Amino acid sequence: MWKEKEGKLVKDYTFNSFREAIDFINGVAELCERENHHPEIHNVYNRLTLTFCTHDAGDAITEKDFLLTRLIDQLI
């Protein structure tokens, strides 16, 4: 579940392996490139955190962020 934390949308993931985490990141990257909106990505081995806000809107959460989080949720 996505959570609002410090004015950003954040979600943590745990995968079975580093490879699975990277495969997921690559899927996220394709969506984000298509939508021209990109998250902060933090990956340590099989753990991943995605963070969204819209920098052009003063680092606020916008509809762009909600759209990408919905699309990303469909990857799993």
TILUMNU-260257 format. One record per residue (C-alpha): residue in three letters; x, y, z. Coordinates in steps of 0.1 Angstrom, whole numbers, padded with zeros to 4 digits, always signed. Example, Ala and Ser with C-alpha at 12.3 -4.5 7.8 and 13.67 -1.06 7.14 Angstrom:
// TILUMNU-260257
Ala+0123-0045+0078 Ser+0137-0011+0071 
This chain:
// TILUMNU-260257
Met+0000+0000+0000 Trp+0012+0035-0009 Lys+0017+0058+0021 Glu+0020+0095+0023 Lys+0052+0103+0041 Glu+0068+0137+0043 Gly+0046+0150+0015 Lys+0055+0122-0009 Leu+0040+0089-0019 Val+0061+0060-0008 Lys+0060+0022-0011 Asp+0084-0005+0001 Tyr+0088-0038-0017 Thr+0106-0070-0008 Phe+0115-0096-0035 Asn+0129-0131-0034 Ser+0162-0119-0050 Phe+0182-0090-0063 Arg+0173-0101-0099 Glu+0136-0099-0092 Ala+0140-0065-0077 Ile+0159-0053-0108 Asp+0134-0068-0131 Phe+0106-0049-0113 Ile+0127-0017-0114 Asn+0131-0021-0152 Gly+0093-0025-0156 Val+0088+0007-0135 Ala+0113+0025-0156 Glu+0094+0016-0188 Leu+0062+0030-0174 Cys+0078+0061-0161 Glu+0096+0069-0193 Arg+0063+0065-0212 Glu+0046+0089-0188 Asn+0076+0112-0185 His+0074+0111-0147 His+0101+0095-0126 Pro+0104+0083-0090 Glu+0132+0082-0065 Ile+0144+0046-0064 His+0163+0031-0035 Asn+0174-0005-0039 Val+0194-0027-0015 Tyr+0197-0063-0026 Asn+0160-0076-0027 Arg+0145-0045-0010 Leu+0132-0016-0029 Thr+0116+0017-0020 Leu+0098+0040-0046 Thr+0090+0076-0038 Phe+0069+0099-0059 Cys+0063+0136-0059 Thr+0061+0162-0087 His+0092+0184-0087 Asp+0076+0209-0111 Ala+0048+0214-0086 Gly+0071+0223-0057 Asp+0076+0187-0047 Ala+0039+0182-0041 Ile+0018+0151-0047 Thr-0002+0155-0079 Glu-0024+0134-0102 Lys+0008+0124-0121 Asp+0020+0106-0090 Phe-0013+0089-0084 Leu-0014+0078-0120 Leu+0020+0062-0119 Thr+0014+0045-0086 Arg-0018+0029-0100 Leu+0001+0018-0131 Ile+0030+0004-0110 Asp+0005-0015-0088 Gln-0006-0033-0119 Leu+0029-0047-0125 Ile+0026-0071-0095 
